[in-house]
Each structure stands twice: as structure tokens, then as C-alpha cells.
């Protein structure tokens, strides 16, 4: 796996990270033993960045990573987040960026991760009741104290990115980005480039839709949040699936899978862009990693961007509750 920098002043990480969220909730029942094998296999294959958050499985995801990394002797770049507050088993959330909350949440994350610092610490969602100066100021203090190495923001506007960077350099911005979700192209990517930061797309496979393997039966399985998401339910599923069929046909021409082409497209969007596809299965992990070897020429990229033009995908990317704290 080749490397990319999260901006010229940022760290060097693998060109693709591993999103670990699905190992704990939202996509049906997980298997800790298999998840540990996937994490270790990813590290063996050259992935150096693991992405998690304190609210994934109410701390379970961080504990899983912390426990697994006891078996790994080399350095790993761990990114986690705080700011979304949920009760265990509930999807309803509030947003909290108060300095005292950030500090308390970080200490709990460090214990679960079994680490004395976090490499990249994101504000998971913006809390407009807390001045941005207070939240970023607290993160800056934590950098000075060695508790975190780099500061990140998740699902924020270009305005927030530019303002936050005047308080303390923002090393990475994380937002949903894929052929299915291209809203960040309007202004966020330009803002990230302007402050010389890295961009970390989550759900680069459209919550599994762009793999061509997301059936209605999978969506309806117990614990799968996609049955409540507008893009993967009702008539929207059928409309969006027709787009995926075009991706499947195009990928076959390239002797690649739909997932590999979708990931290759995201990775081609900039030298500072490091996607974090998630999976709980080793075979899909290996498929995703192989996307780093897929090269898309200009004509291929133009075709994909024509099929998946902004507005082609039907339905919002989250339910109303999921959009709480998202800046657009």
C-alpha cells in the first residue's frame, strides 16, 4: 500500500484506511473474533490508519481496536472522534463540543484504546451552542499536552473549516464522499485544499450500495440501519440500483469489481484524499485494498461522473435524525 500525506504539514498514512464502525453496530450483528482478524490483516497488508469513534457501539469499537492492537507490535495511526452523544441502543443523538466534555470523552477513549495519545482526534459533529474558539481551543491544549497529535473535523462546512484553521491548524476533514455523495465538491474540498489539510472520505462505497452486493434482504436484516435510510429504501432503492448496474457493467470492462472502481475514483480525486472503506469480512478487505492498483484514465473518470452526476442519486443520505449536527 502506497502512502499519502494528510496535507504537506500532516502525517504520512496509507493511501486507504480502514473504517471500523460496522464492526460494532449499524450494519447487523458483528463478530469480534472475525473483526480482529480483519484489523490485523489490514495492518499486515500495509494499511496504517484505523478510524473509529467513541459512540460506535457505545465504546465497543474503541475497546475492540485497543484489544486487537495488543497483538500488533508496530506503529498504527489511530483516529477517533467525540461530539455525538447517544444512549446505548438508540440512534437519537445530541451534539456536545463543550471543552469539559471533549476532555472527558478523550480520557475515556484513551482507556478503551489502551493508548496514552490519539493520533487524530475529530470533532464528530459541530455543536453551534459552543463557540468554535472554545472547542478548537480545548483541542489545541490537548495537542500541547501530548494527548492528541492532530486535530480533525467531521461533516462541517467550508466556513467552519476556514475559521477553525485560524485558531489551530486542522490536519484532516472527514465527510461522506463517493460516486453516490458528491456534495463536498461544491466548496468543502476547496476549503480543505486552501488550509493544506487531508480529506478523509467515509462511506466511499455508498454504505455498500456501490459494491453491487447490497440486496433488499441484507438491508432488512436485524440491526441494519440502511432499512431506514432514504437512499436504500422504497422506490429510491430501485432507482439507485439502476445506477449501480451501470457501474457493474463498466467495472467488468476494466476487469475490476464495482467496489474497486468506486474506490479508485475516490482515490483519484486528490493527493490529499484518503478514503476509509469499512468491512467486517476479510475477502472484502482484500478486494478493497486491490483498488489501489486500479488506474482510471480521464475518459473513465468522466464516464463515471456523467453516470453519477450530482442529483442522479435519489433520496437523502441520512434520515432526519442522522442529519443532526451535519453542516451543509
Secondary structure, DSSP 8 states (H G I E B T S, - for coil): --EEESSTTS-EEESB-EE-GGGTSSBS---HHHHHHHHHHHHHTT--EEE--TTTTTTHHHHHHHHHGGG--S--EEEEEE-EEE-TT---EEE---HHHHHHHHHHHHHHHT-S-EEEEEE-S--TTS-HHHHHHHHHHHHHTTSEEEEEEES--HHHHHHHHHHS---EEEEE-SSS--GGGTTHHHHHHHTT-EEEEE-TTGGGGGGT---HHHHTSTTBGGGGSGGGSHHHHHHHHHHHHHHHHHHHHTTS-HHHHHHHHHHTT-TTB-B--B-S-HHHHHHHHGGGG----HHHHHHHHHHT-TT-S-S-SS-TGGGTT---
